[in-house]
Amino acid sequence: MQPVRMTDQMWQHLLSLRDGNVRPVALPDDPVACGLSLYKPIALRNGSFVMAQVGQSLDGRVATPTGDAQDVSGCDGIAHLHRCRALVDAVVVGVGTVVADNPSLSVRAVSGRNPVRVVVDCNGRLPEHAKMLHDGGMPVLVMQADDIAVKPSAHEVIRLKRQANGWLSPQDIVEALAKRGLTSILVEGGATTISRFVDACLVDRLHVSVAPIIIGSGPAGIRFSPIDRLSEARRPDVQVYNIGSDIVFDCNFRAEAGDAAVSPQSQDVLMADTA
Ligand SMILES: NC(=O)c1ccc[n+]([C@@H]2O[C@H](COP(=O)([O-])OP(=O)(O)OC[C@H]3O[C@@H](n4cnc5c(N)ncnc54)[C@H](OP(=O)(O)O)[C@@H]3O)[C@@H](O)[C@H]2O)c1
């Protein structure tokens, strides 16, 4: 497990990478270098990049059965989520998350830019009073099926073809965002929305941030299509980071388990990073 220490200098370096500015930075010790290997794949602008993030308990829950989801993650888990938000162009959530949590999806725990907010709301049930529609923050884009009635709204609605299975295609969502210059995307939840993106093989990285609490019952943070045998389970290359209050499992779906002995991140040297 790799300990992560985020310094202000390293965070400014990551923000400048996110803006396309490549400057060398000194890496004083291992924990700072580990921070670079955790966040650099998100910050680098190498075409389309989709990541998902789940903050969960030791027993894999994201809320109680009554829907209390406040503070599952510890303070460092929350800072981690906000760093991820600050490094991407857009944050995507399903309408179930907006109904349950009424989030603002802004960057507050660290310095950095707020992402565009995207709600996948196939059937047009996003509450008009949702906080993000009225907080004066970054634009909200709502993805709807093209077969539902058009309603006047103050936010931009992107109408996509409904698939034969009744869902919107995550690929269509990614392409619609790319047309607007939004090429790095954080799918923040919930489980339904993340599973659609993973099933469509669109997720490059999945961060599972585990907090040391046991809820014992309640919804899971990840829910993939059912499988019969463990041999069919997803086995991404996983790097594990101790970020303080929480542990982050960084799952690389683009690398098969076993190919990870020399990861691109492990090539970062301790003297300097030139991106
Ligand atoms: N701890 C965390 O990291 C975290 C983060 C976010 C959310 N959460 C929790 O997750 C829970 C909500 O998760 P959830 O799985 O119930 O809901 P969700 O994923 O937020 O939203 C699911 C709904 O969004 C729409 N949707 C999403 N993807 C779609 C697609 N590809 N095509 C068409 N429609 C799509 C559908 O709406 P319709 O039903 O209208 O068709 C779907 O039922 C809450 O308890 C929240 O607190 C936890």
The ligand as a MOL file (V3000), in Angstrom:
LIG
                    3D

  0  0  0     0  0            999 V3000
M  V30 BEGIN CTAB
M  V30 COUNTS 48 52 0 0 0
M  V30 BEGIN ATOM
M  V30 1 N -20.8830 7.2470 -1.9490 0
M  V30 2 C -20.8020 7.5800 -3.2120 0
M  V30 3 O -19.7190 7.5980 -3.8020 0
M  V30 4 C -22.0740 7.9240 -3.9290 0
M  V30 5 C -22.0320 8.7680 -5.0450 0
M  V30 6 C -23.2270 9.0570 -5.6930 0
M  V30 7 C -24.4100 8.5080 -5.2370 0
M  V30 8 N -24.4210 7.7140 -4.1420 0 CHG=1
M  V30 9 C -25.6780 7.1190 -3.6430 0
M  V30 10 O -26.2220 6.3430 -4.6830 0
M  V30 11 C -27.6320 6.2740 -4.5020 0
M  V30 12 C -28.2910 6.5400 -5.8430 0
M  V30 13 O -27.8350 5.5650 -6.7500 0
M  V30 14 P -28.7870 4.8610 -7.7610 0
M  V30 15 O -28.0380 3.7530 -8.3980 0
M  V30 16 O -30.0870 4.5470 -7.0840 0 CHG=-1
M  V30 17 O -29.1590 6.0160 -8.7860 0
M  V30 18 P -28.2910 6.8520 -9.8410 0
M  V30 19 O -27.2970 6.0100 -10.5110 0
M  V30 20 O -27.8530 8.1240 -9.2250 0
M  V30 21 O -29.4510 7.2300 -10.8700 0
M  V30 22 C -30.0530 6.1800 -11.5880 0
M  V30 23 C -31.0870 6.7410 -12.5320 0
M  V30 24 O -30.4880 7.6690 -13.4280 0
M  V30 25 C -30.9680 7.4600 -14.7370 0
M  V30 26 N -29.8940 6.8740 -15.5320 0
M  V30 27 C -28.6200 6.6810 -15.1680 0
M  V30 28 N -27.9070 6.1650 -16.1900 0
M  V30 29 C -28.7680 6.0260 -17.2120 0
M  V30 30 C -28.6390 5.5700 -18.5510 0
M  V30 31 N -27.4790 5.1120 -19.0510 0
M  V30 32 N -29.7390 5.5720 -19.3250 0
M  V30 33 C -30.9080 6.0180 -18.8450 0
M  V30 34 N -31.0980 6.4570 -17.5940 0
M  V30 35 C -30.0210 6.4760 -16.8020 0
M  V30 36 C -32.1480 6.5010 -14.5810 0
M  V30 37 O -33.2520 7.3250 -14.2680 0
M  V30 38 P -34.7890 6.8270 -14.3930 0
M  V30 39 O -35.0130 5.8960 -13.2470 0
M  V30 40 O -35.5860 8.0780 -14.2780 0
M  V30 41 O -34.9230 6.1710 -15.7160 0
M  V30 42 C -31.6970 5.6660 -13.3980 0
M  V30 43 O -32.7020 4.9670 -12.7470 0
M  V30 44 C -27.9900 7.2900 -3.4320 0
M  V30 45 O -28.2350 6.6040 -2.2280 0
M  V30 46 C -26.7320 8.1240 -3.3150 0
M  V30 47 O -26.5850 8.6040 -1.9920 0
M  V30 48 C -23.2750 7.4150 -3.4880 0
M  V30 END ATOM
M  V30 BEGIN BOND
M  V30 1 1 1 2
M  V30 2 2 2 3
M  V30 3 1 2 4
M  V30 4 1 4 5
M  V30 5 2 4 48
M  V30 6 2 5 6
M  V30 7 1 6 7
M  V30 8 2 7 8
M  V30 9 1 8 9
M  V30 10 1 8 48
M  V30 11 1 9 10
M  V30 12 1 9 46
M  V30 13 1 10 11
M  V30 14 1 11 12
M  V30 15 1 11 44
M  V30 16 1 12 13
M  V30 17 1 13 14
M  V30 18 2 14 15
M  V30 19 1 14 16
M  V30 20 1 14 17
M  V30 21 1 17 18
M  V30 22 2 18 19
M  V30 23 1 18 20
M  V30 24 1 18 21
M  V30 25 1 21 22
M  V30 26 1 22 23
M  V30 27 1 23 24
M  V30 28 1 23 42
M  V30 29 1 24 25
M  V30 30 1 25 26
M  V30 31 1 25 36
M  V30 32 1 26 27
M  V30 33 1 26 35
M  V30 34 2 27 28
M  V30 35 1 28 29
M  V30 36 1 29 30
M  V30 37 2 29 35
M  V30 38 1 30 31
M  V30 39 2 30 32
M  V30 40 1 32 33
M  V30 41 2 33 34
M  V30 42 1 34 35
M  V30 43 1 36 37
M  V30 44 1 36 42
M  V30 45 1 37 38
M  V30 46 2 38 39
M  V30 47 1 38 40
M  V30 48 1 38 41
M  V30 49 1 42 43
M  V30 50 1 44 45
M  V30 51 1 44 46
M  V30 52 1 46 47
M  V30 END BOND
M  V30 END CTAB
M  END
